[in-house]
Amino acid sequence: ELLAKAPALLKPLMLRRLKRDVEATLPPKEEIIVKVPMSKPQLEVYKQLLSAHAQLLDSLEEDGPGMPDGWKQIKALFVELRKASCHPFLVNKKLWREAKDRGGRGDTNGGSGGGKPALLNTIKKRTDTKKKGAKEADNMVKLSGKLNALEQLLKRLKAGGHRVLIFSCFTMVLDLLADYLSWRGHKYLRLDGSTNRVRRRVDISRFQAIDSD
């Protein structure tokens, strides 16, 4: 009841402006919810997480909310399940690191070029890295139903000349998408809590530019 009365109580004290009142040129909002099934590897990870915490789930069902420590563990389990529903790499960091290394995203040492000219070595290395990255991107897509759906959407939107905004509450999902987008050759900009104000303004301007791709 108090929440229902809050708008009326705050109205004399606060000025509330809606986007439709300020910017009349905005197109109407359209929301489309696409339900995507998990891949087989995702389902396996999901079931493993539930099986590993079966005793905890049973004890909570019996004892109810009288186990504060148990509820904390349940919350942590829900976070892991959410990660698994996004991509198995978010749960198994070792597999992710191995994929990054194979795709050239985890290698910080360029190595020596042997006896060939440096330019030829650089070209060869970029070509090899591109091929390896494309292979790792294929593997990433196969492991996740959501990433598979995203790839199909990106192909369609890019063909139509659209720019795309992707939101996530997990920064590690942004890390994962950065690997995927790099391996697929998509141009992208990333904004998160670590982006300073100057960089944020510059990147937003670049994204909104007429000739931005």
The 8 nearest C-alpha neighbors of each residue, nearest first, counted from 0:
[[1, 3, 2, 4, 5, 6, 7, 8],
 [0, 2, 4, 3, 5, 6, 8, 7],
 [1, 3, 5, 4, 0, 6, 7, 8],
 [2, 4, 0, 1, 5, 6, 7, 8],
 [3, 5, 1, 2, 7, 6, 8, 0],
 [4, 6, 2, 8, 7, 3, 9, 1],
 [7, 5, 9, 8, 4, 10, 3, 2],
 [6, 8, 10, 5, 9, 4, 11, 3],
 [9, 7, 5, 6, 10, 4, 11, 12],
 [8, 10, 6, 12, 7, 11, 13, 5],
 [9, 11, 7, 13, 12, 8, 6, 14],
 [12, 10, 9, 13, 8, 14, 7, 6],
 [13, 11, 9, 10, 14, 8, 15, 7],
 [14, 12, 10, 9, 11, 15, 6, 8],
 [15, 13, 16, 10, 12, 11, 9, 17],
 [14, 16, 13, 17, 10, 9, 12, 6],
 [15, 17, 14, 20, 18, 21, 19, 13],
 [18, 16, 20, 19, 21, 15, 22, 14],
 [17, 19, 21, 20, 22, 16, 23, 25],
 [18, 20, 17, 22, 23, 21, 25, 24],
 [19, 21, 17, 18, 22, 23, 16, 24],
 [22, 20, 18, 19, 23, 17, 16, 24],
 [23, 21, 19, 24, 18, 20, 25, 17],
 [22, 24, 19, 25, 21, 20, 18, 26],
 [25, 23, 22, 26, 19, 21, 27, 18],
 [24, 26, 23, 22, 27, 19, 18, 28],
 [27, 25, 24, 28, 23, 29, 19, 22],
 [28, 26, 29, 25, 19, 24, 23, 30],
 [29, 27, 26, 30, 25, 31, 19, 18],
 [28, 30, 27, 31, 26, 32, 25, 33],
 [29, 31, 32, 28, 33, 27, 26, 34],
 [30, 32, 33, 29, 34, 28, 35, 152],
 [33, 31, 34, 30, 35, 29, 148, 145],
 [32, 34, 35, 31, 148, 30, 145, 36],
 [33, 35, 32, 36, 145, 148, 37, 31],
 [34, 36, 144, 145, 33, 37, 148, 147],
 [37, 35, 144, 38, 34, 145, 143, 84],
 [38, 36, 144, 41, 42, 143, 35, 84],
 [37, 39, 144, 41, 143, 40, 142, 42],
 [38, 40, 42, 41, 43, 37, 142, 143],
 [41, 39, 43, 42, 38, 142, 44, 87],
 [42, 40, 38, 44, 39, 43, 37, 87],
 [41, 43, 45, 39, 40, 44, 46, 37],
 [42, 44, 40, 46, 41, 45, 47, 39],
 [43, 45, 47, 41, 42, 46, 48, 40],
 [46, 44, 42, 48, 43, 47, 41, 83],
 [45, 47, 49, 43, 48, 44, 50, 42],
 [48, 46, 44, 50, 49, 45, 51, 43],
 [47, 49, 51, 45, 46, 50, 44, 52],
 [48, 50, 46, 52, 47, 51, 53, 45],
 [51, 49, 53, 47, 52, 48, 46, 54],
 [50, 52, 48, 49, 53, 47, 54, 46],
 [53, 51, 55, 49, 50, 54, 56, 48],
 [52, 54, 50, 56, 55, 51, 49, 57],
 [55, 53, 57, 56, 52, 58, 51, 50],
 [54, 56, 58, 52, 53, 57, 59, 69],
 [57, 55, 53, 59, 54, 58, 60, 52],
 [58, 56, 60, 54, 55, 59, 53, 61],
 [59, 57, 61, 55, 60, 56, 62, 54],
 [60, 58, 63, 62, 56, 61, 57, 55],
 [59, 61, 57, 58, 63, 62, 56, 55],
 [60, 62, 58, 59, 63, 57, 56, 64],
 [63, 61, 59, 60, 58, 65, 64, 66],
 [64, 62, 59, 65, 60, 61, 66, 58],
 [65, 63, 66, 62, 67, 59, 70, 69],
 [64, 66, 63, 62, 67, 59, 69, 70],
 [65, 67, 69, 64, 68, 70, 63, 62],
 [68, 66, 70, 69, 65, 71, 64, 72],
 [69, 67, 71, 70, 66, 72, 73, 65],
 [68, 70, 72, 66, 67, 71, 73, 59],
 [69, 71, 73, 67, 72, 68, 74, 66],
 [72, 70, 68, 74, 73, 69, 75, 67],
 [71, 73, 75, 69, 70, 74, 76, 68],
 [72, 74, 70, 76, 71, 75, 77, 69],
 [75, 73, 77, 71, 76, 72, 70, 78],
 [74, 76, 72, 78, 73, 77, 71, 79],
 [75, 77, 73, 79, 74, 78, 72, 80],
 [76, 78, 80, 74, 79, 75, 81, 73],
 [79, 77, 81, 75, 76, 80, 82, 74],
 [78, 80, 82, 76, 81, 77, 83, 75],
 [81, 79, 77, 83, 82, 78, 76, 84],
 [80, 82, 78, 84, 79, 83, 77, 85],
 [83, 81, 79, 85, 80, 84, 89, 86],
 [82, 84, 80, 87, 86, 85, 81, 41],
 [83, 85, 81, 82, 86, 80, 41, 37],
 [86, 84, 82, 83, 145, 81, 143, 87],
 [85, 87, 83, 143, 88, 89, 84, 82],
 [88, 86, 83, 89, 90, 41, 91, 44],
 [89, 87, 91, 95, 90, 86, 92, 94],
 [90, 88, 87, 82, 91, 86, 92, 83],
 [89, 91, 88, 87, 92, 83, 82, 79],
 [90, 92, 88, 93, 94, 89, 87, 95],
 [91, 93, 95, 94, 88, 90, 89, 96],
 [94, 92, 96, 95, 91, 97, 88, 98],
 [95, 93, 97, 92, 96, 91, 98, 88],
 [94, 96, 92, 88, 98, 93, 97, 99],
 [97, 95, 99, 93, 98, 94, 92, 100],
 [96, 98, 94, 100, 95, 99, 101, 93],
 [97, 99, 101, 95, 96, 100, 102, 94],
 [100, 98, 104, 105, 96, 102, 97, 101],
 [99, 101, 105, 97, 103, 98, 102, 106],
 [102, 100, 98, 99, 103, 97, 131, 135],
 [103, 101, 132, 131, 99, 100, 104, 135],
 [102, 104, 100, 101, 106, 105, 128, 99],
 [105, 103, 99, 102, 106, 100, 178, 101],
 [104, 106, 100, 99, 103, 107, 96, 102],
 [107, 105, 103, 108, 104, 100, 109, 99],
 [108, 106, 105, 109, 104, 103, 110, 100],
 [109, 107, 110, 106, 111, 105, 103, 104],
 [108, 110, 107, 111, 106, 112, 124, 121],
 [111, 109, 108, 112, 113, 107, 106, 120],
 [110, 112, 113, 109, 117, 114, 120, 108],
 [113, 111, 120, 115, 117, 114, 110, 116],
 [112, 114, 111, 115, 116, 120, 117, 110],
 [113, 115, 112, 116, 117, 111, 120, 119],
 [114, 116, 113, 112, 117, 120, 119, 118],
 [117, 115, 119, 118, 120, 114, 112, 113],
 [116, 118, 120, 119, 121, 112, 115, 122],
 [119, 117, 121, 120, 116, 122, 115, 123],
 [120, 118, 122, 121, 116, 117, 123, 115],
 [119, 121, 117, 123, 118, 122, 112, 124],
 [120, 122, 118, 124, 119, 123, 125, 117],
 [123, 121, 119, 125, 124, 120, 126, 118],
 [124, 122, 120, 126, 121, 125, 119, 127],
 [123, 125, 121, 127, 126, 122, 120, 128],
 [124, 126, 128, 122, 123, 127, 129, 121],
 [127, 125, 123, 129, 124, 128, 122, 130],
 [128, 126, 124, 130, 129, 125, 123, 131],
 [127, 129, 125, 131, 126, 130, 103, 132],
 [128, 130, 132, 126, 127, 131, 125, 133],
 [131, 129, 133, 127, 132, 128, 134, 126],
 [132, 130, 102, 128, 134, 129, 133, 127],
 [131, 133, 102, 182, 129, 135, 134, 130],
 [132, 134, 136, 130, 182, 131, 135, 183],
 [135, 133, 131, 137, 132, 136, 130, 138],
 [134, 136, 138, 132, 137, 133, 102, 139],
 [137, 135, 139, 133, 138, 134, 179, 182],
 [138, 136, 134, 140, 135, 139, 133, 141],
 [137, 139, 135, 141, 136, 140, 134, 142],
 [140, 138, 136, 142, 137, 141, 135, 143],
 [139, 141, 147, 137, 146, 142, 138, 143],
 [142, 140, 138, 139, 143, 137, 147, 144],
 [141, 143, 139, 140, 40, 38, 138, 41],
 [144, 142, 146, 86, 145, 38, 140, 141],
 [143, 145, 37, 147, 38, 146, 36, 35],
 [146, 144, 148, 147, 143, 149, 35, 85],
 [145, 147, 149, 143, 148, 140, 144, 150],
 [146, 148, 140, 144, 150, 145, 149, 143],
 [147, 149, 145, 151, 146, 150, 144, 152],
 [150, 148, 146, 152, 147, 151, 153, 145],
 [151, 149, 153, 147, 152, 148, 146, 154],
 [150, 152, 148, 154, 149, 153, 155, 147],
 [153, 151, 149, 155, 150, 154, 156, 148],
 [154, 152, 156, 150, 155, 151, 157, 149],
 [155, 153, 151, 157, 152, 156, 158, 150],
 [154, 156, 152, 158, 153, 157, 151, 159],
 [157, 155, 159, 153, 161, 158, 154, 152],
 [158, 156, 160, 159, 154, 161, 155, 153],
 [157, 159, 155, 156, 160, 154, 161, 153],
 [160, 158, 156, 157, 161, 155, 154, 162],
 [161, 159, 157, 158, 156, 162, 212, 155],
 [162, 160, 156, 157, 159, 163, 158, 212],
 [161, 163, 160, 212, 164, 157, 156, 206],
 [162, 164, 161, 165, 156, 153, 157, 187],
 [165, 163, 166, 162, 187, 188, 206, 189],
 [164, 166, 163, 167, 173, 176, 189, 149],
 [167, 165, 164, 168, 173, 169, 172, 190],
 [166, 168, 169, 172, 165, 173, 170, 171],
 [167, 169, 170, 166, 172, 173, 171, 191],
 [170, 168, 171, 172, 167, 173, 82, 174],
 [171, 169, 173, 172, 174, 168, 167, 191],
 [170, 172, 174, 173, 169, 175, 89, 176],
 [171, 173, 175, 170, 169, 174, 176, 167],
 [174, 172, 176, 170, 171, 175, 177, 169],
 [175, 173, 171, 177, 172, 176, 170, 178],
 [174, 176, 172, 178, 173, 177, 171, 179],
 [175, 177, 179, 173, 178, 174, 180, 172],
 [176, 178, 174, 180, 175, 179, 181, 173],
 [179, 177, 181, 175, 176, 180, 182, 174],
 [178, 180, 176, 182, 177, 181, 136, 183],
 [181, 179, 183, 185, 177, 182, 178, 176],
 [182, 180, 184, 178, 183, 179, 177, 185],
 [181, 183, 132, 179, 133, 180, 184, 136],
 [182, 184, 180, 181, 185, 133, 179, 136],
 [183, 185, 181, 182, 180, 186, 179, 129],
 [186, 184, 180, 183, 181, 187, 182, 179],
 [187, 185, 184, 180, 188, 212, 181, 183],
 [186, 188, 185, 189, 180, 177, 181, 206],
 [189, 187, 202, 190, 186, 206, 203, 205],
 [188, 190, 191, 187, 173, 202, 194, 177],
 [189, 191, 194, 199, 188, 192, 193, 202],
 [190, 192, 193, 194, 189, 170, 173, 199],
 [191, 193, 194, 190, 195, 170, 196, 199],
 [192, 194, 191, 195, 190, 196, 199, 189],
 [195, 193, 191, 192, 190, 199, 198, 196],
 [196, 194, 198, 197, 199, 193, 192, 200],
 [197, 195, 199, 198, 200, 194, 201, 193],
 [198, 196, 200, 199, 195, 201, 194, 202],
 [197, 199, 201, 195, 200, 196, 202, 194],
 [198, 200, 196, 202, 197, 201, 195, 203],
 [201, 199, 203, 197, 198, 202, 204, 196],
 [200, 202, 198, 204, 199, 203, 205, 197],
 [201, 203, 205, 199, 204, 200, 198, 206],
 [204, 202, 206, 200, 205, 201, 199, 207],
 [203, 205, 207, 201, 202, 206, 208, 200],
 [206, 204, 202, 208, 203, 207, 201, 211],
 [205, 207, 203, 204, 208, 211, 202, 188],
 [208, 206, 204, 205, 203, 209, 211, 210],
 [209, 207, 211, 205, 210, 206, 204, 203],
 [208, 210, 211, 207, 206, 212, 205, 204],
 [209, 211, 208, 212, 207, 205, 206, 160],
 [212, 210, 208, 209, 206, 205, 207, 162],
 [211, 210, 162, 186, 160, 206, 161, 209]]
